[in-house]
């Protein structure tokens, strides 16, 4: 059984690299001359961890934007073909791995292009069906044999480790947001996440189940991309999408399809809370999207708390009879 260690250090802020299309053309020409004739153009909204470029009409070039993100390159080439064979939806599968050069200092990759648009709330045709399909994908991912899979670490920013890994960041964000949010309730929800036990059974997880990595075709979930934070450990980090993207009804359907127990749900809520807090702390008086996520978390947690109280009260009444 793989053992997952915890750490409170998540490393320095990455120093990002600027990459231009002309550099990519040179890399392809020098290392993969069979594709040198294909046009290279930037992908719109190419992401944070990687600089991404179209290579012709059917491929893309993906270059880590910092040395820290390059740690995922070998992992993706080793594991994505394995994962793809066990999943119900398309995921990226690397076609070739590029070498560092004088023009670009890190390893990089060529992938097949996957069509689709990011899964924003207004594009999802049926929120409940989307939630069930996503849960089915994650269930299949968790069922893949985790033997020798990559444990949480610097390669994936400790996704799959205990959520307390980010405790210092969370408390700093709470200090910044005092007077802007209900800090007492937030601390209670965070502590519940930290205290929620994990059974220690390591499973595969994606690590960044967010709208930009979920692609739609005609309003339905069609593919899942960007496995740079994937690994083997506690899959609770993948539950965060329940509050960041799903509707209330979709959240319930998602939880039921995955058969998520209370402890895993609490840990997943902690991951969503951490991300919303650190994003809000960058703009305490604004940040409407992370504030919406916080409102979802507060409402769902409060309703769950009331439900527990009601159930306990009813049980007491039955005992008295």
C-alpha positions in Angstrom: 0.0 0.0 0.0 1.5 3.3 -1.0 2.1 5.7 2.0 1.4 9.4 1.5 3.5 11.8 3.6 2.3 15.3 4.6 4.2 18.5 4.4 3.5 22.1 5.3 5.9 23.4 2.7 4.5 24.0 -0.8 7.5 25.7 -2.3 8.3 29.2 -3.7 6.3 31.0 -6.4 7.4 29.7 -9.8 9.5 31.9 -12.0 7.6 31.8 -15.3 9.1 31.5 -18.8 7.9 33.5 -21.8 7.5 31.4 -24.9 6.8 32.7 -28.4 5.5 30.9 -31.5 8.8 31.4 -33.3 10.6 29.5 -30.5 8.2 26.6 -30.8 8.6 26.5 -34.6 12.4 26.2 -34.0 12.0 23.4 -31.5 9.7 21.4 -33.7 11.9 22.0 -36.8 15.0 20.8 -34.9 13.6 17.9 -32.9 10.6 16.7 -35.0 11.4 17.6 -38.6 8.5 15.5 -39.8 6.2 18.2 -38.5 8.3 21.2 -39.4 5.9 22.2 -42.3 2.9 22.6 -39.9 1.9 26.0 -38.8 2.3 27.0 -35.1 -0.1 29.4 -33.4 -0.9 30.1 -29.8 -3.9 28.5 -28.2 -6.4 31.0 -26.8 -6.5 30.7 -23.0 -3.7 28.2 -23.0 -3.6 27.8 -19.2 -1.4 28.7 -16.2 1.0 25.8 -15.9 1.9 25.4 -19.6 2.3 27.5 -22.7 0.2 25.8 -25.4 0.4 26.1 -29.2 -1.5 24.6 -32.0 0.7 22.4 -34.3 -1.3 22.2 -37.5 -5.0 21.3 -37.1 -4.7 18.0 -35.1 -1.9 18.5 -32.6 -0.7 20.8 -29.9 2.7 21.6 -28.3 2.7 22.0 -24.5 5.6 23.7 -22.8 5.8 24.1 -19.0 5.7 27.7 -18.0 8.2 27.1 -15.1 10.6 24.5 -13.9 8.3 23.4 -11.2 5.6 22.4 -13.8 8.1 20.6 -15.9 8.2 17.9 -13.2 5.0 16.6 -14.6 6.3 15.9 -18.1 7.8 12.5 -17.5 4.8 11.5 -15.3 2.4 12.3 -18.0 4.3 10.4 -20.7 4.6 7.4 -18.3 1.0 7.3 -17.0 -1.5 9.0 -19.4 -1.5 6.1 -21.8 -2.2 3.8 -18.9 -5.0 5.9 -17.5 -6.6 6.5 -21.0 -7.1 2.7 -21.4 -9.3 2.6 -18.3 -11.4 5.8 -18.7 -14.8 6.3 -20.3 -13.9 9.7 -21.9 -10.9 10.9 -23.9 -7.9 12.4 -22.1 -4.7 13.8 -23.6 -2.2 11.1 -24.7 1.4 12.3 -25.5 2.7 11.7 -29.0 6.3 12.9 -28.5 8.5 14.3 -25.8 10.8 17.2 -26.6 14.2 17.9 -25.1 15.5 21.1 -23.5 17.5 23.3 -25.8 19.3 26.6 -26.0 16.0 28.2 -27.0 13.9 26.6 -24.2 15.4 25.0 -21.1 12.7 22.4 -20.1 11.3 19.2 -21.5 8.1 19.6 -23.4 5.4 17.5 -25.2 3.4 17.1 -28.4 -0.2 15.9 -27.9 -3.1 15.2 -30.1 -5.7 18.0 -30.1 -9.0 17.3 -28.3 -12.0 19.3 -29.5 -14.3 20.9 -27.0 -15.1 24.1 -25.1 -14.6 24.7 -21.3 -17.4 23.6 -19.1 -18.7 26.9 -17.9 -22.1 26.8 -16.0 -24.0 28.5 -18.9 -22.7 26.0 -21.4 -23.7 22.8 -19.5 -27.0 21.5 -21.0 -28.1 19.4 -18.1 -26.3 20.1 -14.8 -27.4 16.9 -13.1 -26.4 14.7 -16.1 -23.1 16.5 -16.3 -22.5 15.9 -12.6 -23.3 12.2 -12.9 -21.1 11.8 -16.0 -18.2 13.6 -14.2 -18.6 11.4 -11.2 -18.6 8.3 -13.4 -15.3 9.5 -14.9 -13.8 10.0 -11.5 -15.1 6.6 -10.3 -13.4 4.9 -13.2 -10.1 6.9 -12.5 -10.2 5.8 -8.9 -10.6 2.2 -9.9 -7.4 2.1 -11.9 -4.6 0.1 -10.2 -2.5 2.6 -8.2 0.5 0.4 -7.9 3.7 2.4 -8.5 1.7 5.6 -9.2 3.1 9.0 -8.3 2.6 10.0 -4.7 1.8 13.6 -3.8 4.8 15.8 -4.0 6.3 18.9 -5.7 5.4 17.5 -9.1 1.7 18.1 -8.3 1.7 20.7 -5.6 0.8 18.0 -3.0 -2.6 17.2 -4.4 -3.7 14.0 -2.8 -1.9 14.8 0.5 -3.9 15.8 3.6 -5.6 19.2 3.1 -3.7 20.5 6.2 -0.8 20.8 3.8 -2.2 24.2 3.0 -3.1 25.2 6.6 -0.7 28.1 6.8 -2.0 29.6 3.5 -5.5 29.2 4.8 -4.9 30.9 8.1 -3.0 33.8 6.3 -6.0 34.2 3.9 -8.4 34.3 6.9 -6.4 37.0 8.6 -6.6 39.1 5.4 -10.3 38.5 5.0 -11.3 39.4 8.6 -14.3 41.7 8.3 -15.1 40.6 4.7 -16.4 37.1 5.4 -17.7 35.0 8.4 -14.3 34.0 9.7 -15.8 31.9 12.6 -17.9 29.8 10.3 -15.0 29.5 7.9 -12.6 28.3 10.6 -15.2 25.7 11.7 -15.6 24.3 8.1 -11.8 24.2 7.7 -11.2 22.4 11.0 -13.9 19.9 10.1 -11.9 19.2 6.9 -8.6 18.9 8.7 -10.1 16.6 11.3 -11.9 14.3 8.8 -10.1 10.9 8.7 -8.9 9.2 5.5 -8.9 5.4 5.3 -5.4 5.4 3.8 -6.4 3.6 0.6 -4.4 5.4 -2.1 -6.4 6.0 -5.3 -5.8 7.8 -8.6 -7.0 11.4 -8.7 -6.9 14.2 -11.3 -6.0 17.0 -8.9 -7.4 19.9 -10.8 -11.0 19.1 -11.8 -11.9 22.6 -12.9 -14.0 24.1 -15.7 -11.0 24.8 -17.9 -10.0 21.1 -17.8 -13.5 19.7 -18.5 -14.5 20.0 -22.1 -18.0 20.0 -23.5 -19.5 18.9 -26.8 -23.0 20.2 -27.4 -23.4 20.9 -23.7 -22.3 17.4 -22.5 -19.0 16.3 -20.9 -16.8 15.1 -23.7 -13.2 15.0 -22.4 -11.0 15.7 -19.4 -7.6 17.4 -19.9 -4.5 18.6 -18.1 -3.4 15.8 -15.8 -0.3 17.7 -14.6 -1.5 17.5 -10.9 -2.6 13.8 -11.1 -1.3 11.2 -8.8 -2.1 8.5 -6.3 -3.3 9.3 -2.8 -6.4 10.8 -1.1 -8.9 11.5 -3.9 -10.8 14.1 -1.8 -9.1 16.9 -3.8 -11.2 16.0 -6.8 -14.4 16.6 -4.8 -13.8 20.4 -4.8 -15.6 20.7 -8.1 -18.8 20.0 -6.3 -18.8 23.5 -4.9 -16.8 25.3 -7.7 -18.9 24.3 -10.7 -21.8 22.0 -9.9 -25.3 23.2 -9.0 -26.9 22.1 -5.7 -28.9 19.3 -7.4 -25.8 18.4 -9.4 -23.7 18.3 -6.2 -26.1 15.8 -4.6 -26.2 13.6 -7.8 -22.4 13.8 -8.0 -22.0 12.6 -4.3 -24.5 9.8 -4.7 -22.9 8.5 -8.0 -19.5 8.4 -6.3 -20.8 7.1 -3.0 -18.8 9.7 -1.1 -18.7 9.2 2.7 -19.0 12.1 5.1 -15.3 12.3 5.9 -14.2 12.4 2.2 -16.9 15.0 1.5 -15.6 17.2 4.4 -12.0 16.9 3.1 -13.1 17.8 -0.4 -15.0 20.8 0.9 -11.8 21.8 2.6 -9.9 21.8 -0.7 -12.6 24.0 -2.3 -12.5 26.3 0.7 -8.7 26.7 0.6 -8.7 27.6 -3.0 -11.6 30.1 -2.7 -10.0 31.7 0.3 -6.6 32.3 -1.2 -8.2 33.7 -4.3 -10.4 36.0 -2.3 -7.5 37.2 -0.2 -5.9 38.6 -3.4 -8.8 41.0 -3.7 -10.7 41.1 -0.4 -13.2 43.7 -1.5 -14.0 42.0 -4.8 -13.4 38.6 -6.4 -17.0 37.7 -7.2 -16.3 34.1 -8.4 -14.5 32.8 -5.3 -17.1 34.7 -3.2 -19.8 32.7 -5.0 -17.9 29.5 -4.1 -17.7 30.5 -0.5 -21.4 31.2 -0.4 -22.1 27.7 -1.9 -19.8 26.2 0.8 -21.4 28.1 3.7 -24.9 27.3 2.6 -24.3 23.6 2.0 -22.4 23.2 5.3 -25.0 25.1 7.3 -27.8 23.1 5.8 -25.9 19.9 6.6 -25.5 21.1 10.2 -29.2 21.9 10.5 -30.0 18.5 9.1 -27.8 16.7 11.7 -29.5 18.7 14.5 -32.9 17.8 13.2 -32.1 14.1 12.9 -30.7 14.1 16.4 -33.8 15.8 17.7 -36.1 13.3 16.0 -34.0 10.5 17.4 -34.4 11.9 20.9 -38.1 12.1 20.5 -38.3 8.5 19.4 -36.2 7.4 22.4 -38.5 9.4 24.7 -41.5 7.5 23.4 
